[in-house]
Amino acid sequence: MRYSFILLFALLITSAQAQIVKTGIEMLEENEFDILKGKKVGLITNPTGVNSSLKSTIDIFFENKSFTLTALYGPEHGVRGDFSAGDEVSNIIDKRTNIPVYSLYGKTRKPTPEMLKDIDVLVYDIQDIGCRSYTYISTLGLSMEAAAENNIEFVVLDRPNPLGGIKIEGNLVEEGFFSFVSQFNVPYVHGLTIGEFAKLLNSEKMLKDGKQCKLTVVPMFGWKRDMTFSQTGLPWVLTSPHIPYKESAEYYVSTGILGELGVISEGVGYTIPFQTFAAEWIDADLLSQKMNSLNLEGIIFRPISFKPYYAASKDKELHGVQLFITDFEKVNLMSLQFIFMEVHHSLYPDKNPFELTHKSRLSMFDKVCGTSNIRELFTKRMKYEDIKDYLNKDIEKFRSIAKKYYLYE
């Protein structure tokens, strides 16, 4: 009887948690799609565009008879998620709806007038991870530009930022380093929901030539800035093949910049992507001892050995550390990869990842960082303290600007 009561109590708690946050698509459903009625709609989405019952926004729109779903637009990985990272996504016909799908990742990254000819309104419903180098926000901004240029309404269905709405890390992007992985002048971790981000782009005139579109954001219900994704009660749908878990965004920020060099494994190709620092030559026990001796706030390191199933280190025996974030509020995510490189350099000075990588990798590292100054300052002594102030210099200025576009407390 006691265990039945405990089970019932657990089920009640789970049920209550599931009701905490409603996403933009669910709020649109509750309002009976009022802002779309009678219109021809284009939908920019991917497999993360679902309601809390995991029904696709594509299918929700297609079944609704108060407006017409005319076209679909897919970012990196495609509308249905059937393309791998970096694969060129082609224009196709969606098999389930027989609606044309236009690719926004490949030769065309911004909707063309031809793609928009039968559209009154573009709707964006994609789960982001809150990091500048993740390309979905680039797709968002370029699509907003296209909407402005073609006099088309733009609607964003808001979703939680899995990095929360408080943490901001990293410098702004500098001239010469804008790219699809640093499309807009925001910190590496920006602390905005996708709806807030759209409002920032539009009102701060960050779109090309200062263009502004007719923007509507459908806000969430119940989201708070200090929420973890687990606290939302929402199901996590992997945003891309290497962001499989609701915590993956945290580790992406912690290791992904170093991963651009292709020398140290960040875990891509294994079961814990973005959660390791590993290489063939590393002594795992020694590295974990050195990293843990630093007593960094909010993080501990476990020695690990593994063989990646694919990617650059496929079938190689790698050794290093697995990252365990213990206090998200206290940990500085971006710093971890640079602190690791400092420790690694003290142990293996002949294995400098900046010297072992290809020149093109250095260029991508700089693009992700939004500047070459970080690399240039850091590689002089391989010391995190030499770049710490640089990484932090723009945070408070950006925070004061970003606050103007907050939709949630």
Secondary structure, 3 states (H helix, E strand, C coil): CHHHHHHHHHHHHHHHHHCCCECHHHHHHHCCCCCCCCCEEEEEECCCCECCCCCEHHHHHHHCCCCEEEEEEECCCCCCCCCCCCCCCCCEECCCCCCEEEECCCCCCCCCCCCCCCCCEEEEECCCCCECCCCHHHHHHHHHHHHHHCCCEEEEECCCCCCCCCCCECCCCCCCCCECCECCCCCCECCCCHHHHHHHHHHCCCCHHHCCCCEEEECCECCCCCCCHHHHCCCCCCCCCCCCCCCHHHHHHHHHHHHCCCCCECCCCCCCCCCEEEECCCCHHHHHHHHHHCCCCCEEEEEEEECCCCCCCCCCCEEEEEEEECCCCCCCCCHHHHHHHHHHHHHCCCCCHHHHCCHHHHHHHHHHHCCCHHHHHHHHHCCCHHHHHHHHCCHHHHHHHHHHHCCCC
